[in-house]
Amino acid sequence: MRPQDYGNRYKTRWMKLLNKDGIGLEFKAEDTLDMSAISYTPDELESAITPTYLPDVYCTRVFVNGFMQGVGGDNSWGAAVHEEFTRNSKDPIKFSFTINPIA
């Protein structure tokens, strides 16, 4: 099994990351965003042949994106992404969010 990116949440309004003591951060979108929190960088995931090649986990990486386009449509062998999930690359993407501490 080859590791790959995971955990993206589409049209997210907020996300909280807390440690075992309830201390952490809250991310709030002005509108909606795509957000994820994962243990590895995209490069670490791409370079690992199997999960045993992934490095030890030492932090959480947070990804906040204005929009993420899927890699395919209804199948894995070349179908186009559905129109409602695409963006014109010439259109600017603007987004804003706040990060608040949770103690």
PASEBA-1860 file (N, C-alpha, C; in nm, 3 decimals):
! residues 103
1> MRPQDYGN> 0.083/-0.117/0.000/0.000/0.000/0.000/0.088/0.124/0.000 ~ 0.061/0.218/-0.088/0.141/0.341/-0.098/0.069/0.454/-0.024 ~ 0.140/0.524/0.066/0.078/0.638/0.138/0.042/0.749/0.040 ~ -0.062/0.823/0.073/-0.102/0.937/-0.009/-0.168/1.043/0.079 ~ -0.184/1.163/0.023/-0.247/1.272/0.096/-0.387/1.230/0.138 ~ -0.431/1.279/0.251/-0.561/1.241/0.303/-0.612/1.350/0.396 ~ -0.738/1.343/0.430/-0.792/1.429/0.534/-0.845/1.564/0.493 ~ -0.840/1.599/0.364/-0.891/1.729/0.325/-1.042/1.735/0.349
9> RYKTRWMK> -1.086/1.847/0.405/-1.228/1.870/0.428/-1.272/1.986/0.340 ~ -1.369/1.960/0.257/-1.418/2.053/0.157/-1.525/2.145/0.217 ~ -1.522/2.273/0.182/-1.618/2.374/0.229/-1.630/2.376/0.382 ~ -1.517/2.391/0.447/-1.509/2.391/0.592/-1.523/2.533/0.646 ~ -1.600/2.549/0.752/-1.618/2.681/0.815/-1.521/2.702/0.931 ~ -1.489/2.594/1.003/-1.396/2.605/1.115/-1.331/2.470/1.141 ~ -1.216/2.475/1.210/-1.143/2.355/1.248/-1.071/2.384/1.380 ~ -1.081/2.293/1.475/-1.009/2.305/1.602/-0.908/2.192/1.614
17> LLNKDGIG> -0.788/2.228/1.658/-0.683/2.130/1.685/-0.647/2.143/1.832 ~ -0.667/2.036/1.908/-0.644/2.040/2.053/-0.552/1.927/2.096 ~ -0.472/1.955/2.199/-0.393/1.847/2.257/-0.476/1.778/2.365 ~ -0.418/1.682/2.433/-0.492/1.604/2.533/-0.541/1.689/2.650 ~ -0.481/1.807/2.670/-0.523/1.897/2.778/-0.625/2.002/2.732 ~ -0.668/1.993/2.607/-0.767/2.087/2.554/-0.708/2.220/2.509 ~ -0.577/2.227/2.492/-0.509/2.349/2.448/-0.479/2.335/2.299 ~ -0.504/2.441/2.223/-0.476/2.432/2.081/-0.512/2.557/2.005
25> LEFKAEDT> -0.556/2.537/1.883/-0.587/2.647/1.792/-0.721/2.622/1.724 ~ -0.790/2.732/1.693/-0.913/2.725/1.616/-0.893/2.809/1.490 ~ -0.925/2.751/1.375/-0.918/2.818/1.247/-1.060/2.846/1.203 ~ -1.092/2.974/1.174/-1.226/3.012/1.130/-1.217/3.080/0.994 ~ -1.294/3.029/0.899/-1.297/3.085/0.765/-1.398/3.198/0.756 ~ -1.365/3.300/0.678/-1.462/3.408/0.655/-1.580/3.353/0.575 ~ -1.553/3.269/0.478/-1.657/3.202/0.400/-1.641/3.052/0.426 ~ -1.599/2.975/0.330/-1.562/2.835/0.351/-1.429/2.810/0.284
33> LDMSAISY> -1.354/2.714/0.335/-1.223/2.679/0.282/-1.208/2.528/0.281 ~ -1.102/2.482/0.218/-1.060/2.343/0.228/-0.950/2.338/0.332 ~ -0.965/2.253/0.433/-0.868/2.245/0.542/-0.833/2.100/0.572 ~ -0.711/2.081/0.619/-0.670/1.949/0.669/-0.558/1.967/0.770 ~ -0.542/1.865/0.852/-0.433/1.860/0.950/-0.377/1.719/0.945 ~ -0.252/1.707/0.900/-0.193/1.574/0.883/-0.054/1.570/0.945 ~ -0.003/1.450/0.959/0.124/1.428/1.028/0.246/1.433/0.936 ~ 0.225/1.440/0.806/0.337/1.434/0.711/0.327/1.544/0.608
41> TPDELESA> 0.441/1.582/0.551/0.443/1.678/0.442/0.405/1.607/0.313 ~ 0.360/1.681/0.212/0.332/1.617/0.083/0.455/1.544/0.028 ~ 0.574/1.601/0.046/0.697/1.537/-0.002/0.723/1.404/0.070 ~ 0.702/1.401/0.202/0.721/1.276/0.276/0.625/1.168/0.228 ~ 0.501/1.206/0.201/0.403/1.110/0.152/0.438/1.061/0.011 ~ 0.481/1.152/-0.074/0.515/1.116/-0.211/0.640/1.027/-0.218 ~ 0.734/1.049/-0.128/0.860/0.975/-0.130/0.850/0.836/-0.068 ~ 0.752/0.813/0.016/0.742/0.685/0.087/0.683/0.577/-0.005
49> ITPTYLPD> 0.753/0.467/-0.014/0.705/0.355/-0.096/0.592/0.282/-0.024 ~ 0.607/0.266/0.106/0.504/0.205/0.192/0.501/0.285/0.321 ~ 0.399/0.266/0.406/0.393/0.340/0.532/0.517/0.320/0.622 ~ 0.586/0.210/0.608/0.705/0.188/0.691/0.818/0.285/0.656 ~ 0.812/0.350/0.539/0.913/0.446/0.499/0.882/0.589/0.547 ~ 0.768/0.608/0.608/0.735/0.741/0.661/0.816/0.769/0.786 ~ 0.858/0.895/0.807/0.936/0.929/0.926/0.849/0.925/1.053 ~ 0.915/0.926/1.168/0.842/0.934/1.294/0.762/1.065/1.299
57> VYCTRVFV> 0.644/1.060/1.357/0.558/1.177/1.368/0.608/1.264/1.483 ~ 0.628/1.393/1.457/0.671/1.485/1.563/0.591/1.615/1.566 ~ 0.500/1.635/1.468/0.418/1.756/1.468/0.297/1.735/1.377 ~ 0.208/1.831/1.381/0.090/1.830/1.294/0.102/1.946/1.197 ~ 0.082/1.917/1.071/0.086/2.022/0.969/-0.056/2.059/0.932 ~ -0.084/2.189/0.926/-0.217/2.239/0.893/-0.212/2.297/0.753 ~ -0.309/2.257/0.670/-0.320/2.308/0.535/-0.454/2.379/0.521 ~ -0.449/2.506/0.482/-0.569/2.586/0.460/-0.563/2.635/0.315
65> NGFMQGVG> -0.660/2.594/0.236/-0.661/2.626/0.094/-0.792/2.694/0.056 ~ -0.783/2.790/-0.035/-0.904/2.853/-0.085/-0.990/2.755/-0.163 ~ -0.924/2.665/-0.234/-0.997/2.567/-0.314/-0.898/2.459/-0.357 ~ -0.940/2.335/-0.354/-0.859/2.225/-0.407/-0.940/2.155/-0.515 ~ -0.878/2.137/-0.630/-0.946/2.068/-0.739/-0.910/1.921/-0.733 ~ -1.007/1.837/-0.753/-0.984/1.693/-0.754/-0.893/1.652/-0.868 ~ -0.840/1.531/-0.859/-0.749/1.482/-0.963/-0.821/1.404/-1.071 ~ -0.948/1.374/-1.052/-1.020/1.298/-1.153/-1.169/1.304/-1.131
73> GDNSWGAA> -1.239/1.239/-1.219/-1.384/1.239/-1.213/-1.438/1.113/-1.147 ~ -1.521/1.042/-1.220/-1.591/0.926/-1.166/-1.509/0.798/-1.168 ~ -1.393/0.803/-1.229/-1.309/0.683/-1.231/-1.163/0.723/-1.217 ~ -1.076/0.628/-1.211/-0.934/0.657/-1.191/-0.853/0.643/-1.319 ~ -0.918/0.638/-1.434/-0.843/0.618/-1.558/-0.871/0.724/-1.662 ~ -0.891/0.849/-1.619/-0.893/0.958/-1.714/-1.018/1.042/-1.725 ~ -1.123/1.011/-1.651/-1.243/1.095/-1.658/-1.212/1.235/-1.606 ~ -1.270/1.334/-1.669/-1.247/1.473/-1.627/-1.317/1.503/-1.495
81> VHEEFTRN> -1.265/1.602/-1.425/-1.328/1.649/-1.301/-1.460/1.715/-1.338 ~ -1.563/1.692/-1.258/-1.694/1.753/-1.285/-1.682/1.906/-1.282 ~ -1.757/1.971/-1.368/-1.751/2.116/-1.384/-1.765/2.191/-1.252 ~ -1.856/2.147/-1.164/-1.878/2.218/-1.037/-1.759/2.210/-0.942 ~ -1.661/2.123/-0.972/-1.544/2.110/-0.887/-1.417/2.163/-0.954 ~ -1.432/2.244/-1.057/-1.316/2.301/-1.126/-1.316/2.453/-1.110 ~ -1.201/2.511/-1.130/-1.185/2.657/-1.129/-1.100/2.696/-1.249 ~ -1.131/2.809/-1.305/-1.050/2.863/-1.413/-0.919/2.913/-1.351
89> SKDPIKFS> -0.808/2.866/-1.401/-0.678/2.902/-1.343/-0.646/3.050/-1.360 ~ -0.718/3.120/-1.446/-0.695/3.263/-1.466/-0.772/3.349/-1.366 ~ -0.871/3.289/-1.299/-0.950/3.362/-1.200/-0.874/3.369/-1.068 ~ -0.862/3.488/-1.008/-0.793/3.497/-0.878/-0.876/3.428/-0.770 ~ -0.807/3.368/-0.675/-0.873/3.306/-0.560/-0.830/3.385/-0.437 ~ -0.927/3.445/-0.370/-0.900/3.521/-0.249/-0.976/3.457/-0.135 ~ -0.911/3.447/-0.020/-0.978/3.393/0.097/-0.913/3.448/0.222 ~ -0.988/3.443/0.332/-0.932/3.488/0.458/-0.984/3.400/0.571
97> FTINPIA> -0.903/3.394/0.676/-0.940/3.316/0.794/-0.865/3.371/0.914 ~ -0.914/3.338/1.030/-0.848/3.378/1.155/-0.802/3.255/1.229 ~ -0.698/3.273/1.308/-0.646/3.167/1.395/-0.655/3.219/1.537 ~ -0.727/3.147/1.622/-0.744/3.188/1.761/-0.690/3.080/1.855 ~ -0.620/3.123/1.961/-0.572/3.025/2.059/-0.686/2.972/2.145 ~ -0.675/2.848/2.186/-0.769/2.787/2.278/-0.689/2.741/2.398 ~ -0.724/2.795/2.516/-0.650/2.759/2.636/-0.738/2.688/2.735
END
